[in-house]
């Protein structure tokens, strides 16, 4: 492989530090390579790679039972080749009118198909814009607060998991919720996609357990 030359100017202090490390037997190339790797590992990795692809205002979604729900707007995102909407509105939940955020996956034809995650505004939403979603297990049962970190899909969200009843007065006591800003698209989409993966695995297991007739 043909080598390339890099010329850089450093201050006296950094020069002395480099010389000390070289005195320990490391080459300048090794020092640079180590520095590059350290920087790469220090950069936070994205939970999910997404790309905004538009906005629909207003937005209407048809639920499986045939009823419709209207939202003030929905933001469109492309994630790994699939299209998702994050819809924003208001609805009564936990004995109060609250902010409502729903993640909706589209069909292959691009039409809104089904909701995969739902968030409700916290008691202090008006000031914080925080919304909360009750976490669920692979079998669709709710996750207790002491179980949350044992579920691998939720470990990257650890710093945003709180007891549901602490952020919503009439919420579920002892149960875990993802609590994020309503415009934290990365975490909202990550959670929704993990829920979708869980649901699909559950369906696959049910098919495997279904006896042939």
N, C-alpha and C positions, 0 to 999 in steps of 0.2 A: 504494500500500500504506500502510495506516495505521501510523504510528510508535508505538512504545511507549517508556516512560521507565524507565530503570534508575538507581537511586540507590545508590551504594556509599560506604563510608567507608574511607579508606586512611590509612596512617601517613605522616609527613612525608617520609621517605626515598622511598617509592614515588611520592608526589605530585610530588616534585622530578624523579624519573626520567621520569614521564609528561609533565611540562611541558617537559623537554628534548626529548623526541621530538616533541611538538607544535610546538616551536620549529623543528623541521626540516621543517615543512610538512604533517605528518600530522594528520588529525582524530582525535578521540577514538574515533569509530566505527571508523576504519581500524585504530587501535591494538588495540581489542578484537577485531576480526575476525582480525587477524594472530595475536593471542594464542590465540584459539580454534583456528585452523588448526594452530598449533605444537603445542598440546596433543593434538589429534587424531592428528597424525603421530607423536607420541612414545608413544602408547598401543600396546602390542604387539597385532597382529592375530591372531585365532584361526586356527589351521591348518585347523580343521574345526569346524563348529557341530554339537554333539551334545547329546542330552538323555537322562539315565538313565531307564529305564522298567521296572526291576525286577531281580530276582535269582532264579536257579533253583539249588536245592541239594538233592541232588547233581544233576549234569548228565550226560547220556549223548548221545554223537554217533555217528551211523552213517556210516562212510566209504563211498565209492563201491564198494569191493570187497565190501561187505556186513559187514565187521567193525565192532565197536563199541569205543568208547573212553570210559572213565568219567573224569569230572573232579569235584573236590570242590565246585565251584560255577561258575556262569557269570553274568556281569553283562550285562544287556540295555541297548542304547542305540539311540535313534532318530537317524539321520543323514540329513538331506535326504529324509525320508519313507520311508527304508528301515530295516529292523531288523537289527542286528548283535549277536552275542554275543561277549564276551571270556571264554573258558573258562580256568580255572586248575586245574592238576593237577601230576603228577610223572611223568617217564618217563626211561628210560635214553637218553642221547644223548652223543656224543663221549666214550665210555668212562667215563661216570659217571651216577649217578642225579641228574637235574636238574629244576629247576622248569620247567614247561611252560605256555606261554601261547599260545592259539590263537584267532584271530579267525574267526568263522563268520558267513556271511551267510544270512539266512533266505529262503525262497521267498515268493511273493506271498501264500500261504496262512498264512505266519507260522511254518512249520516249519523247523528248522535244515536248510540245504541243502548248502553246501560251505564248506570252509576256504579262506581267502584269504591268511592270514599265520600264520607259526609262529615262536615265540620260545623260546629255551632259556636257563635260568639261567646266569649267569656263574660263574666259579670262586669268587667271593666273594659269591655271592647271599645266603648266610645272614646276612651283615652289611649288605649294600647294597641287596638286593632288586632288583638290576639283571638285566635279561634282554636277550638279543641275537638279532637276526634277520639272516641273511645277505641282503644286497641283491641284487636281480636286475634284469637289463635287460629291454627289451621282448620279446626273444626267449627269455626265461627262463634265460639263462646268468647266471652269477654276476658281480658287479661287482668289479673290482680296486680296491684302495684309491685308486690314482691316477686312477681314472675317475669316482669317485663324484660329484664336483662338476660334471662335464660333463653329468650327467643332470638335466634341469630339474626333474623331479618330486622329486628328493632335495635340492635346494639349500636349501629351508627347514629341513632336518634337519641341516645341516652341522655344527653344534656337538655333535651326538650320534652322529656317524659315526666309528667306530674300526676298526682292523684286527681281524678276528675272532679270530685266534690270540693277540692280546694280552689278551683278556678270557676266552677259553676255551682252556685249555692245549693241547688236542688239536683245536683249530679249524682253519679253512682259512687258511694263511699267505698273506699278500699280498692277501687279499680283504676287502671292506668289509662292515661290519655296523652296523645301527642298534642302539645301546645306550641303553636307557632304564629308568627305574623301572617295575616291573610295574603300578603304579597310575597311570602317565602315560597316561591314556585318550586324551587329545587326540593325542599323537604316534603311539600304537599304532593308533588308528582312521585317522589321516591316512595312515600307511604302508599299511595294509590296503586302503584305498579306492584309493590310487594303484596298488597292485599289481593290483587288480581292473580298473581302467581300462586298464592295460597289457595285461592278458590279453584283454580285449575287443577292443582295437585289433589285437592279434595275430590273433585269430580272424577279424576283419573283413578283414584283409589276406590271410589264407589263402583266404577265400571269393572275394575279388576275383581271386586268382591261379589259382583252380580253373577249368580250361577247360570250356566247355559241351560236352556230348556229345549 
